[in-house]
Amino acid sequence: MRLLLVRHGQSEWNAARRLQGQADINLSELGKSQADALRPVIDNIGPCRAITSDLRRASETAQRVSTDPAQLTQGLREIDVGDWTGRAIEDIRAENEAAYQAWRAGTAAPPGGESWADFVTRVSQVIEQERKIPCQNLLVVCHGGVIRALLQHFVGLAPAHIIPVAPASLSALRLGNGKPPRLELFNYLPDSLEFGAPD
């Protein structure tokens, strides 16, 4: 099985550099365009089925990148950032840069937030269940944190060693075939490169 991991397009809060966590925020107009640009790539691959986070920014991206309806699941929601939900990243960093960097590295959680270990367990359980159903290319439309969590679970890449996942980008993990899980593609965008993606 190949996991086609798509981060949602830019949201209104991504554009404002605010942390979202599980807040249900819409795509921005740019985010809609980003998702539309990825659709020909996904169509060309031809996923056998699709699943998506039930948060609007992901589910709308799923509708825009694929002709087939995606199954909604809460298990693929972004990590809960607790008291940091809705706060500007710049303000959080100004207040406590060490706490912010520890959160980005997966070694600490915001006050009232979800631990990285619990988050990795939550999202990887969704994929482990999906692996039981035969499928060559499974489209997974989700969030940047979810993709980083799956990279840690399957290929051992800790979040401290992964740059942010670009909005409406495609990453791919190959699972099975008697070989260890392999990262086949990361942060692919159909018409540009992205090295400074938002959290």
N, C-alpha and C positions, 0 to 999 in steps of 0.2 A: 504493500500500500504506500502511496505517496500522499503526504499531507500538503495541500496547497494552502498555505497560511497567508491570509490577506488581512492587513490592518485596515480598519475603517478609514474613510477619507477624512480630511481635516474637519473637525467640529468647530462650532462657534467658540467653545472654550479653548480649544487648541489655538485658535487664531488670537485669542486674548491672553495666551500663556497662563491659563488657570488650570489647576489640577482637577480632574473630573472624578476619578475613581468610578463609583457606581451611579453617579448622577446621570440622569437620562437626558443627554444634550443632543440637539439636532446637528446634522451636517451643515457646514457653511456652504455658500455657493461654490467656493473653490473646491470644497470636499466633494460635492456632487460631480463637478467636472473631472476631478481626479479619479473617482470611481468609474465614471463613464469611459475614461481613457484606458482603463485596465480591462474593460469588458472584452475587446477583441482577443486579448492574450488568453483570458480564461476560456472564451469560446473555442479557441484553437486547441487548447489542451483537452477540453471535453470532460469535465468532472462527471463521475457516476452519480454523485449526490452531493448535497451541501448542508452544512449546519452553521448556525450563527448564534452569537450572543443575542439575547433578546432586547438589549439596549438599542434605542433608535438609531444611533450613529452607525452601529454595526449592521442592524437588520436592513436599513435603507441601502447601505453599501452592498449588501448581499443581493438585494433586488436589482441594483444597477450593474453589477458585474456578472450576473448569471441569469439565463433564461428560466432555469428551473427554480421553483420555490425552495427556500432553505428551511430546515427544521430549527425552530427557536429553542434555545436552552439557557437557563440562568447559570448553568455551570461554567459557561464561557464568558461571564461578565468580567470586567476589569477588576483588579485588586481594589478592595475597599480602603480608601485613604483616610477614613475617620474624620477627625477634626480639620484635616487639611482640605477636605472637599470644597471646591469652589474658590480656594485661595490662590492668589497670584504666586507663581513659582518664585519670582523675584523677591516677594515679601517673605516667603518661607526661608529662602536662602539668607536673606539679610538678618533674619531673626536667629537662625541656627543652621549655619552651613554644614556643620558636622552631622547634624541629625538628618538633613536632606541627603547628603552623600551616603550616609549609612543606609537610608531607605533605598536609594538607587542601587546600592550594592546588595540589597537583600538581607542585610544583617540587623535591621531594626524596622519597626513599624511606627507610623504616626500615632499620636494619642487616639485611642478608640479605633484604630485601623486593623486590618487583617495582616497576620504574619506572612512572610514570604513562604515559609514551609507549608502552612495551611493552604495558601494560594496555589502552590505547585501541585499539591495533592488534589485539590479540587479540580483544576483544569485537566490534569493528566488522567484522572478517573474518567472524564468524559471521552477522551480519545481512546483510552484502553477499552471502553465499552464499544466504541465505534469500530475498533479493529476486529471485533468478532463478526462483523458483517462484511462479506467480500466486497471489495471496491478497489479499483486500480488508482483512481485519483479522487481523493476526498477533499472537497472545498470547505475550508474552515475560515469563516469571516469573523474576526474578533478584534482584539485590542493589542496594543504594543506589549503590555505586561504579560498577556496570555502567551504571546509568541516567545518572549524571553523565558517564561516559565517552562514552556514545552522544549525549548532548546536546552535548558538545564536538565530536565527529566530524561530526555532521550539521548543527548550527546554530551552531557556533562559541562556545558558552557554556563558558568556562573554569571549572574546579571552584571557583576562588576566588569566583566570582560566583553560585554555586548553593547554596541552603540544603540541609541534609541531607534526603534523601528519606524520607518518613514510612513506617513499617511498614504493609504491606498497602494501600498507596495506588496509585492509577492515574494514570499520565502517558501522553500520547499524542503521537506524532510522525507527521506526514503526509509521505510520501515519494512523489516522482514527479508524474504528471499535468502534466508540462511546467513545473512551478514549483519553486522552491527548497524544500528540506525546511523544514517549519514545525512549531513547537511548538503543539499544539492544546490541551493540558491538562497541568497539573502538580500533583502531590501531592493529587489528588482522593480524599477519603474520603467514604463514603456518609452518615455521621452526625455528623461533627465537623470541626474545623480542627486542623492540627498545624503549629506553628511551631518546636518544639523537639525534632525527631526525633533519635534517637541515631545516631551514626556506624555 
